[in-house]
Amino acid sequence: MESADYFIGVAQQALWVLALATAPILIPALIAGLVLGMIQAATSINEQTLSFVPKLIVVAICLALFGGAILVLIADFTREIFDRIPELTQ
C-alpha cells in the first residue's frame, strides 16, 4: 500500500511540474491571442497570419526568457524521481 501512495504522490507532483512548466508559455500566448482577436474583431481584418505570427513571436520570447528555468524545473523533478528508485526496490 505504501508504493501506491508513493505513485499517487509522484503523479500529483508531475502534474504540478507540468503546470509550472507550461504556464509561462501558455498564459502569454493566450493573452496575445485574446488581444489580437479583439483587434481583428474591431478592425474586421480576418487574416490568419496576422494572429499566428505575433503569437509565435510571444511564445519564442517566453521560451527565451523562461526556457532555462523550465529546463531546471524538469531536470530537478527527473533527478528526484531517479533518486527515489532505490527506495522502491527495497
FENGI-V771176 format. One record per pair of residues at least 12 apart in sequence whose C-alpha atoms are under 7 Angstrom apart, sorted by the first residue. I is the first residue (numbers start at 1). J is the second residue. If there is no record, write none. Layout:
BEGIN
i/j
I/J
I/J
END
This chain:
BEGIN
i/j
21/70
24/62
24/66
25/59
25/62
25/63
28/58
29/55
29/58
29/59
32/55
33/51
33/55
36/51
END
